[in-house]
């Protein structure tokens, strides 16, 4: 999962086969998997993508 705020970064992540959560201006890009308005919205997305388990890195 890549969190990106630039259209060029979204494009690069998609070319790399990654899922993309876009924030800011990149959120206008319709190719992203998720458009988020605030970074706080990211945790539920991450939890859903790892089976709802929180992991410490």
N, C-alpha and C positions, 0 to 999 in steps of 0.2 A: 504494500500500500504506500503510495506516494501522496503527500499533501503538497499541493502546488498553488502558487499565486500568480503564475505567469503562463500565458498561452503556449509559449515555446517549451516550457517545462512539462506541460500537459502532453503536448505532442511527443516529446522525447520519452516520457514515461509509458505512453500508449505503445510507441514503437518497441519499447523494451518488454512489452507484455505485462505490464503492471496495472493494478487497479489504481484509480486516481480519485482523490477527494480534492476538489477545487475550492479555493477560498478567494475572496476579493474579486479582482477583475477576471481571473481565470474561471470563476463561477459562471460566467456568461457563455462559456464553451459548452456546447451540447454533447460533446463526445465523452465527457467525464462520467464516471460511475456515480459520483456523489457531488452535489453542490452544497457547500456549507457556508453559513453566514458568519459563524464564530467558531473558534477552535474548540470550545466546549462541546460542540456538536459531534466532535470526532470520536470520543470515547464510546458512545453507544454503537457507532458504526464498527469500530474495531472489535468490540465485544461480540457483536453479531457475526463477525467474520472469523472468530476463533472459538466458536461454539459457546459464547457467553462466559468464558473463563477469563478472569483477569490474570495477567502474567506480569511479573516484575522483570525488567531487563536491567 
